[in-house]
Amino acid sequence: MCYSLFSLFVFSTSNAQEVISDSLSISSDLISEDKIEEQVISSAQDSIDYDIEHNKVFLYNNAEIKYGSITLRAAYIELDSDKNIVFAKSLVNDSTGEKYGFPVFTEDGKSFTSKEITYNFNTKKGIIKEVRTQEGDSYILGEKVKKNPDDVVYTSKGRYTTCDAEIPHFSIKANKIKTIPNKKIITGPAVLEFGGVPTPLAIPFGFFPNQKKQSSGIIFPFYGESSNQGFFLRNGGYYFAISDYMDLSIIGDIYTKGSWNLKANSNYKKRYRYQGNFNLSYSSLKNGNPLVGNNTDKRDFFIRWKHQQDAKANLNRRFSANINAGSSSYQQNNSFSDKDYLSNTFQSKLSYSRNWKSSALSMNLRHSQNTLSKQVDLSLPEVAFNLNRFYPLKRFNKSNKPKWYDKLYVNYSSNFKNTISIADSLLFQPSTLTKFRNGIVHNIPVSTSLTAFKYFNLSPSFSYRERWYFDRTEKQWIDNQLNTDTVNGFYRAFNYSYSLSVSTKLYGMFNFNGKKVKAIRHVLSPSFSLSYSPDFSANNFNFFDEVQIDSLGNTQQYSYYQNGIYGSPGSQSNGSMRFSLGNILEMKTLSKDTINPIKKIKLLEGLDVSTSYNFLADSMQFSNVLINGRTRLFNKFDITFSSTYDPYQNINGSRVNKYYFSDTYLPARLTNASTSLNFRLNGGAKKEENDITHWLDYVDFDIPWNLSVNYTMNYNKQSITQKLNQSLNFSGDLKLTNKWKIGFNSGYDFDAKDLSYTSLNIYRDLHCWEMLVKWIPFGFRQSYNFTIRVKASVLQDLKWEKKKDWYDYQ
């Protein structure tokens, strides 16, 4: 065979034979100017016929032609080498009468299916009939399509949809559709239809973005009506595609009754370096009637900034930011998120760290804000410097045998803090700067570990702590009045202590001959320690002073550093003995697993008891007895509990030096107890943790049902009165069918004897559409929202929504 170029045809037959055309040396004068510029490779499963006279090739069944980046597959393909045109179509099955092998055209990774296709390799133009092509999340169907060399596609009598069904459930029908790859899809006058049935919803033209890269443009708002705020336009603005690494969107809400909200959002990312986002919001919520005089204007702001450095960017330097700060009422007045509304604390942190071979430095800026108490806590900044543990005496051991002093180690750490705790209304007052508390503390612990009698671990230690303050408190009795002054300067206050601790482990094994339970093991971890620290209120230390406090001449000792951020040295010598006992209970059972027949179960993950006795105290030498426990039952139920017992009596709200046992014959009185019970049950596969407040953003149909329950109880009786606090929260979801799922989140308020915050969510999968219902039946956030919308984000505004927000009930 001879063509105007070197052509290669590869095809497979029933005998799996391969045929390759002969190659001829052709004079360049005989080569046509409109020759095919690249090699054509063809194959077919059934047969390949040749029409040498007209220079055509016919391929049957699973036919395929490859030309450069173009691949064409069909039941029937016809290649005209003279005209450089390929034609493809489907064939009819003789037995069933159904068509099969519809042409599939692929170029640069993009494919479309059609009834017939005619394509010119040289001009790169084509005519396609009854085409179905995909552009991102979108599908375009048309009766007749033309493709030009720039890959721009013109569709006649077409439909635009995001439904992947063979017969789309919905589409936007237009007589003319123009598709510019990786840019946009434009239509003429179009009408929305469902199942091929047109609706009255029509548009003069359609514009659908189809870009892989971001681009600047208008963000169209959605409109609605609020009974309390009036008509509104919400989430409208402009998007700025600043660069490939950064963007910015300015969006806002506006209401006819005067309320408004303005937000700036920015995202940035540099590969292998860092990524983050920034959000700034400012709002004005107006309520009431100015003519009546009951109008209010609540101004709020909020700032969010999250910055994360890539772990590979720098192994020795790290910077991160997590900022959440603003007015205390912002979330209550503006947020539509349950999670934000239920949170009553904001926390922020800016962090920088630097590591060296033997030391590390970290600097933090912290912020904490309570929306209930209106209290703001700031640390500006916190600086910490640490030296790695080192063994100063190890170098003196010249022999190869280890010595006891080899294990003697020293640590060093230094911290600086500058903090303030203040009401949010006073935060920006000029006097705020004078209310910061600051100081520097140095800690030098020296310790070692030894083994005695093979089973006992001994740990002698010495600890030195020194504080540097830049002011101190001085008190004077002047003119029958106690005056307190803050004196600036540089002051040192130190303390030190010695300790010796002994610990070991005891094991008890109880063996059984049962078919299921084989053994129970009890692990006891007793610990005993002695510690001593001197009385630093002595005159030679100059850390304390004595001042007259009344006209009778009574005096009182006080510390110069009683308001110091790192506290003050102790005013009494302390020689205490501390005892603690840890317990772990485990069970060994036989399982049905033949590979691992022995299964270990922890019946009690921990039960710890501790107390201490101060030999040098003049009264009430015993400290409180602390009991803490935790366990996990059936790998589902998490139980924790703790309690505090006081060995001394409480008379009229004051702790007195009289044993509780002397009158009640009980060892101690309960002053505090708390317990919590958490369990999570689900059907089917194990479900990972998800934020229930954003349930509609994550609907998992792989889990038939899911239930989470959390119960906490706190009991307190430090004085005469006692207080009991309880809380119960439960949430879950249930798959009714493969398309229906409901979720709920609620709790019980034991004080109000009523349900706490409650929400009900309903989800229905409608293939390319979805239905969402969210209902908060009562409370401050009472609201409902019913939405039917297209799943694809490109048509996010194609929805029907009926709702009543929480502020409409106010």
C-alpha positions, 0 to 999 in steps of 0.5 A: 500500500502506498499513502501520501505518508508513511502509515502504520496499521496495527489490527487484531483478528480472531487469530490474533494476527498482526499486519503492518504495512510496507514502508516505501521511500517516496520522493519529496516532490510526490508528497501532498501539501495537505499530507497527514503530519503524524503517524496513524495507528489503527486496529480492529477486533473483527476485520479490516478492509482496504479500498486501494483504488480510493485509498480507504480503510474500513475497520469493524468492531472495537475499531480504534485509530490513534493520531498524535493526542487523538484517539477515536474508538467506535464499532465502525471507522472509515479512514480516507487517506486522500482527504485525511478524513475519518468517519465513525459511527455505531453498528446494529446488533443482528440478534437484538437490533440494538446499536452498539459501539458509539464513537468515543473521541478523546483528545488531550484527556478529554472525551465525548460520545456521539452517534456519528463523527466526521473529523479532518486530521489536517484542518482539525475540524469536525462535525458530530451528531448527537454528542455527549461531552463532559467539561468539568462537572458539566455535560453538554448534549447536542443534536449537531456539533461543529469543532474548529481548530481552536477546539471551540465547540459549537452545539446546535439544539443543545442541553447543558446539565450537571446530571450524569444520567443517560437521560438527564433529570434536568437540563438547560435547553438552548438552540445554540451553545458555545464551549470554549475549553477551560474558559466558559460555556455560553448559551443563547436564550435558554429554558430550564426543563425537567425530564425533557419537560420545559418549565416557565423558567427562562433566561435570555442567555447563559454563562457558565464558568469552565476554568481550571484556574481561578479568575476574577469576577463578580459574586452574585448575591442571593436574595430573600426576605426576613420578617425582622430585617426585611428584604435582603441581598446576601453573599454578594461581592467580588472575587480577586484572583490575585495570583496562583498563590493567593486570592481575595473575596469581598462579600457582603449582606444588606437588608432593607431595614438597615442591617448589613455585614461586610466580610473579606476572605483571603486564601494563600498557599505556596507549595512545600512552604506554607498555606493559610487563610484570613477572614475579617468581618464587620456587621451592623445588626439593627432591631426595633423601630426608631420612630417608637424609640426602641431601636438598637444598633449592634456593631460587631467584628471578628477576625480569623487567621490560620497559617500553617508552615509545611513540615518540610519547609524548615526543620529548625524554624517553625511559624504558625498562627491560629487567630480567633478574636472579636466582639463577644456578641458576634457569633450570637448575632451573625453566625449561622453555624451551630458550632460557632453559636455553641462555642463560648470561648475564643482562643488564639495563638501565634507561635514561633520556634527555633531549634538548635543542636542542644537547645530550643527557643519558642515565642507565643502570643496567646489570647483567650476570650469568654463570651459569657463572662466577657473576660479577655486573657492575653499573653503578650508574649510568652517566651521559653528557652530550654536546654536539652538534658545533659550529664555533667559527670559522665565525662569523668568516667574514664573506664568502660564500666558504667558508674552510678554518677553517669546517670546524674542529669541536669535540665535548664529552662527559662520562661518569660510572661507578660499577661493581663486578664481584663473585661473586654469593655476595658481592653482598649483603655489607656490604663490597660498597659499598666495592668500587665503582670510579667516576670522571668523564671528559671528552673534547674532540676538535678536528678538521677535514677538508681536501682535498689534490690533489683525491683526498686527505682530510686530517684533523688533530685534537687530543684532550684527555681528563681524568679525575676520581677520588675516590681514588687508590692510594699505595704505600710500603715500610715495615718491609721490606714493600710497603704499598698504601693507597687515599687518598680525595680529589679528583684530576685526571689528563689526557692529550692527543694530536695526530694527522694522517691521510690517506686516499684511494680507488683503483679498478681495473677489469677488463673481460671480453667474456664472456657472463655476467661483464662486469667486476670492480672492485677498490676499495682504501682506503689510510689513513696516520696520524701521532700523538703523545702525550707522556710523562705519567710526568714529575714535572711532571704528578704522575701517577706515583710510584716505590716500593721493591719489595724489600729490595735497594733495587729500585724500580718506577714505578707510577701513582696511578690504575692501578685507575682505571675510566677508566685512567691517562695513558700512562707513555711518549711515543708517536709512531706511524705507522699504516697500514691498507688496505681492499679491496672486490671486486665483480663485474658480471654480466648477468642475465635481467631485461630491466628491470635487465640489470646485476647487481652481486655483492660477491665480497669485502665487506671485507678490512682489513689494519692495523699501526703503528710507534712511533718513540719506543718503546725496543724492539718498535716494531712493533705486531701485524698485524691482518687482518679479512675478510668476504664473502657467497657466493650470497646464502646463505653468510656468512663472516667471518675475522680473524687476528693476527700478531706480528712478534716472537719468543716465547721461553719464553712471553715476547715478546722484542725479536727479529724473527721473520723473523731465524730463520724468514724469515717476516714474522710468527707467527700468534698468533690466528685465528678464522673463522665460517661461517653459512648458511641454506637453505630451499625456497620463499619466504624465511623470516624469522628465528624462535627455533628454541627456540620452534619449536612456537610457530611452525610455518610450513607455507608453507616446505617445508624449512629448514636453518641451520648455524653453525660457528665456530673460534678458534685462540690461541697467545699463549705456548708452548701453543696452544688450538683451540676449535670449535663446530658448531650446526645446526637446521631443519625439514621439511614431510613433508605439508601436515599433518606437519612435523618440526624439529630443533636440535643441534650437535657438541661437538669437545672431547667428540667428541659431539653437544651439546644436541639436540631433535626436534620433531614437529607434526601439524595435526589441523584443530581439534586439533593434535599436538605431540611434543618429545624431548630424547634425552640430556643434562642436559635429557633429556625428552619431551612428547607432547600432543594438544590443542584449538587454541582457547585457550578450551579449552586444558585439553582435551588429553591429555599424556604427558611426562617432564620433565628433573628426573625423570631426575636 
